């Protein structure tokens, strides 16, 4: 289940992950951290949905 957030709530990590002037290693690390954060959020919300989530 995907949860959409408003664009005003995009974390500062997003700019590091997709900013054009960042080194490749920094962008890769930031994108990985964003994925881990999204997975942890989905896992935490899985207990609160009627279908059981994962």
N, CA, C and O atoms as CSV, one atom per row, in Angstrom:
chain,resi,resn,atom,element,x,y,z
A,1,UNK,N,N,0.850,-1.167,0.000
A,1,UNK,CA,C,0.000,0.000,0.000
A,1,UNK,C,C,0.899,1.235,0.000
A,1,UNK,O,O,1.731,1.391,0.894
A,2,UNK,N,N,0.749,2.075,-0.948
A,2,UNK,CA,C,1.563,3.282,-1.044
A,2,UNK,C,C,0.865,4.441,-0.351
A,2,UNK,O,O,-0.339,4.645,-0.504
A,3,UNK,N,N,1.624,5.171,0.392
A,3,UNK,CA,C,1.094,6.347,1.076
A,3,UNK,C,C,1.736,7.582,0.473
A,3,UNK,O,O,2.960,7.718,0.487
A,4,UNK,N,N,0.934,8.470,-0.050
A,4,UNK,CA,C,1.450,9.680,-0.670
A,4,UNK,C,C,1.482,10.808,0.341
A,4,UNK,O,O,0.570,10.955,1.155
A,5,UNK,N,N,2.532,11.598,0.282
A,5,UNK,CA,C,2.640,12.755,1.152
A,5,UNK,C,C,2.648,14.001,0.291
A,5,UNK,O,O,3.005,13.954,-0.886
A,6,UNK,N,N,2.253,15.110,0.884
A,6,UNK,CA,C,2.270,16.362,0.125
A,6,UNK,C,C,3.715,16.759,-0.176
A,6,UNK,O,O,4.636,16.363,0.538
A,7,UNK,N,N,3.905,17.538,-1.233
A,7,UNK,CA,C,5.252,17.919,-1.639
A,7,UNK,C,C,5.938,18.805,-0.607
A,7,UNK,O,O,7.164,18.916,-0.615
A,8,UNK,N,N,5.182,19.432,0.275
A,8,UNK,CA,C,5.771,20.279,1.305
A,8,UNK,C,C,6.491,19.444,2.364
A,8,UNK,O,O,7.285,19.981,3.136
A,9,UNK,N,N,6.223,18.144,2.408
A,9,UNK,CA,C,6.813,17.300,3.435
A,9,UNK,C,C,7.973,16.455,2.915
A,9,UNK,O,O,8.384,15.503,3.579
A,10,UNK,N,N,8.503,16.782,1.754
A,10,UNK,CA,C,9.642,16.038,1.223
A,10,UNK,C,C,10.851,16.319,2.109
A,10,UNK,O,O,11.164,17.479,2.373
A,11,UNK,N,N,11.533,15.275,2.569
A,11,UNK,CA,C,12.662,15.498,3.464
A,11,UNK,C,C,13.863,16.120,2.746
A,11,UNK,O,O,13.976,16.068,1.521
A,12,UNK,N,N,14.739,16.700,3.536
A,12,UNK,CA,C,15.952,17.301,2.976
A,12,UNK,C,C,16.832,16.246,2.320
A,12,UNK,O,O,17.642,16.554,1.446
A,13,UNK,N,N,16.666,15.012,2.747
A,13,UNK,CA,C,17.425,13.904,2.158
A,13,UNK,C,C,17.108,13.747,0.677
A,13,UNK,O,O,17.961,13.316,-0.098
A,14,UNK,N,N,15.891,14.091,0.283
A,14,UNK,CA,C,15.491,13.982,-1.116
A,14,UNK,C,C,16.353,14.877,-1.997
A,14,UNK,O,O,16.727,14.488,-3.103
A,15,UNK,N,N,16.670,16.071,-1.512
A,15,UNK,CA,C,17.503,16.981,-2.317
A,15,UNK,C,C,18.908,16.432,-2.476
A,15,UNK,O,O,19.534,16.614,-3.520
A,16,UNK,N,N,19.404,15.766,-1.455
A,16,UNK,CA,C,20.735,15.152,-1.569
A,16,UNK,C,C,20.700,13.975,-2.529
A,16,UNK,O,O,21.670,13.715,-3.242
A,17,UNK,N,N,19.574,13.260,-2.544
A,17,UNK,CA,C,19.473,12.067,-3.390
A,17,UNK,C,C,19.310,12.403,-4.865
A,17,UNK,O,O,19.785,11.664,-5.727
A,18,UNK,N,N,18.650,13.500,-5.159
A,18,UNK,CA,C,18.343,13.809,-6.554
A,18,UNK,C,C,18.885,15.159,-7.012
A,18,UNK,O,O,18.549,15.620,-8.103
A,19,UNK,N,N,19.713,15.793,-6.201
A,19,UNK,CA,C,20.315,17.067,-6.600
A,19,UNK,C,C,21.380,16.851,-7.670
A,19,UNK,O,O,22.163,15.905,-7.580
A,20,UNK,N,N,21.417,17.712,-8.675
A,20,UNK,CA,C,22.349,17.506,-9.789
A,20,UNK,C,C,23.808,17.762,-9.433
A,20,UNK,O,O,24.700,17.285,-10.134
A,21,UNK,N,N,24.067,18.490,-8.380
A,21,UNK,CA,C,25.448,18.858,-8.055
A,21,UNK,C,C,26.035,18.037,-6.927
A,21,UNK,O,O,27.023,18.448,-6.319
A,22,UNK,N,N,25.462,16.910,-6.640
A,22,UNK,CA,C,25.970,16.039,-5.581
A,22,UNK,C,C,26.855,14.953,-6.188
A,22,UNK,O,O,26.595,14.497,-7.302
A,23,UNK,N,N,27.893,14.537,-5.471
A,23,UNK,CA,C,28.702,13.414,-5.959
A,23,UNK,C,C,27.865,12.133,-6.046
A,23,UNK,O,O,26.893,11.960,-5.310
A,24,UNK,N,N,28.253,11.259,-6.939
A,24,UNK,CA,C,27.498,10.023,-7.170
A,24,UNK,C,C,27.345,9.195,-5.894
A,24,UNK,O,O,26.270,8.651,-5.640
A,25,UNK,N,N,28.402,9.093,-5.092
A,25,UNK,CA,C,28.338,8.300,-3.859
A,25,UNK,C,C,27.325,8.883,-2.872
A,25,UNK,O,O,26.603,8.139,-2.208
A,26,UNK,N,N,27.272,10.201,-2.777
A,26,UNK,CA,C,26.321,10.854,-1.873
A,26,UNK,C,C,24.895,10.601,-2.340
A,26,UNK,O,O,24.015,10.310,-1.530
A,27,UNK,N,N,24.664,10.711,-3.643
A,27,UNK,CA,C,23.321,10.462,-4.185
A,27,UNK,C,C,22.901,9.016,-3.945
A,27,UNK,O,O,21.757,8.758,-3.570
A,28,UNK,N,N,23.812,8.076,-4.157
A,28,UNK,CA,C,23.494,6.663,-3.951
A,28,UNK,C,C,23.148,6.385,-2.492
A,28,UNK,O,O,22.169,5.697,-2.200
A,29,UNK,N,N,23.953,6.922,-1.581
A,29,UNK,CA,C,23.694,6.726,-0.149
A,29,UNK,C,C,22.359,7.350,0.262
A,29,UNK,O,O,21.592,6.741,1.008
A,30,UNK,N,N,22.083,8.558,-0.222
A,30,UNK,CA,C,20.833,9.230,0.129
A,30,UNK,C,C,19.628,8.470,-0.418
A,30,UNK,O,O,18.612,8.355,0.268
A,31,UNK,N,N,19.725,7.949,-1.640
A,31,UNK,CA,C,18.616,7.173,-2.209
A,31,UNK,C,C,18.389,5.890,-1.432
A,31,UNK,O,O,17.248,5.479,-1.220
A,32,UNK,N,N,19.473,5.259,-1.008
A,32,UNK,CA,C,19.346,4.048,-0.198
A,32,UNK,C,C,18.674,4.361,1.130
A,32,UNK,O,O,17.802,3.616,1.577
A,33,UNK,N,N,19.072,5.454,1.759
A,33,UNK,CA,C,18.458,5.841,3.030
A,33,UNK,C,C,16.977,6.173,2.856
A,33,UNK,O,O,16.169,5.871,3.734
A,34,UNK,N,N,16.617,6.792,1.730
A,34,UNK,CA,C,15.206,7.073,1.465
A,34,UNK,C,C,14.406,5.782,1.324
A,34,UNK,O,O,13.286,5.679,1.825
A,35,UNK,N,N,14.987,4.798,0.637
A,35,UNK,CA,C,14.287,3.509,0.485
A,35,UNK,C,C,14.115,2.795,1.819
A,35,UNK,O,O,13.059,2.229,2.099
A,36,UNK,N,N,15.168,2.828,2.643
A,36,UNK,CA,C,15.089,2.192,3.965
A,36,UNK,C,C,14.046,2.897,4.823
A,36,UNK,O,O,13.271,2.252,5.530
A,37,UNK,N,N,14.032,4.226,4.754
A,37,UNK,CA,C,13.046,5.007,5.521
A,37,UNK,C,C,11.618,4.682,5.079
A,37,UNK,O,O,10.724,4.523,5.911
A,38,UNK,N,N,11.413,4.584,3.765
A,38,UNK,CA,C,10.080,4.274,3.245
A,38,UNK,C,C,9.658,2.866,3.655
A,38,UNK,O,O,8.502,2.645,4.014
A,39,UNK,N,N,10.594,1.910,3.602
A,39,UNK,CA,C,10.267,0.538,4.001
A,39,UNK,C,C,9.917,0.467,5.483
A,39,UNK,O,O,8.955,-0.198,5.866
A,40,UNK,N,N,10.696,1.150,6.313
A,40,UNK,CA,C,10.427,1.144,7.754
A,40,UNK,C,C,9.068,1.772,8.059
A,40,UNK,O,O,8.345,1.301,8.937
A,41,UNK,N,N,8.728,2.825,7.341
A,41,UNK,CA,C,7.425,3.475,7.535
A,41,UNK,C,C,6.280,2.546,7.138
A,41,UNK,O,O,5.287,2.429,7.856
A,42,UNK,N,N,6.429,1.891,5.992
A,42,UNK,CA,C,5.398,0.953,5.541
A,42,UNK,C,C,5.257,-0.214,6.517
A,42,UNK,O,O,4.147,-0.669,6.794
A,43,UNK,N,N,6.374,-0.690,7.030
A,43,UNK,CA,C,6.343,-1.792,7.982
A,43,UNK,C,C,5.648,-1.379,9.272
A,43,UNK,O,O,4.892,-2.160,9.849
A,44,UNK,N,N,5.899,-0.163,9.722
A,44,UNK,CA,C,5.258,0.337,10.939
A,44,UNK,C,C,3.755,0.522,10.725
A,44,UNK,O,O,2.960,0.272,11.631
A,45,UNK,N,N,3.372,0.958,9.525
A,45,UNK,CA,C,1.946,1.156,9.245
A,45,UNK,C,C,1.217,-0.144,8.956
A,45,UNK,O,O,-0.014,-0.174,8.962
A,46,UNK,N,N,1.946,-1.208,8.707
A,46,UNK,CA,C,1.312,-2.494,8.368
A,46,UNK,C,C,0.469,-3.016,9.537
A,46,UNK,O,O,-0.508,-3.732,9.319
A,47,UNK,N,N,0.833,-2.670,10.757
A,47,UNK,CA,C,0.062,-3.107,11.917
A,47,UNK,C,C,-1.258,-2.371,12.040
A,47,UNK,O,O,-2.125,-2.779,12.813
A,48,UNK,N,N,-1.424,-1.284,11.284
A,48,UNK,CA,C,-2.596,-0.435,11.464
A,48,UNK,C,C,-3.581,-0.505,10.304
A,48,UNK,O,O,-4.512,0.297,10.233
A,49,UNK,N,N,-3.385,-1.447,9.405
A,49,UNK,CA,C,-4.337,-1.608,8.301
A,49,UNK,C,C,-5.123,-2.889,8.516
A,49,UNK,O,O,-4.575,-3.864,9.030
A,50,UNK,N,N,-6.396,-2.910,8.135
A,50,UNK,CA,C,-7.226,-4.097,8.385
A,50,UNK,C,C,-6.755,-5.360,7.678
A,50,UNK,O,O,-6.997,-6.464,8.165
A,51,UNK,N,N,-6.083,-5.215,6.534
A,51,UNK,CA,C,-5.680,-6.392,5.770
A,51,UNK,C,C,-4.396,-7.021,6.291
A,51,UNK,O,O,-4.011,-8.090,5.816
A,52,UNK,N,N,-3.724,-6.401,7.245
A,52,UNK,CA,C,-2.504,-6.974,7.800
A,52,UNK,C,C,-1.248,-6.464,7.141
A,52,UNK,O,O,-0.155,-6.752,7.631
A,53,UNK,N,N,-1.343,-5.733,6.072
A,53,UNK,CA,C,-0.151,-5.168,5.437
A,53,UNK,C,C,0.686,-6.234,4.779
A,53,UNK,O,O,0.230,-6.883,3.838
A,54,UNK,N,N,1.910,-6.433,5.256
A,54,UNK,CA,C,2.823,-7.381,4.628
A,54,UNK,C,C,2.428,-8.785,4.945
A,54,UNK,O,O,3.084,-9.726,4.500
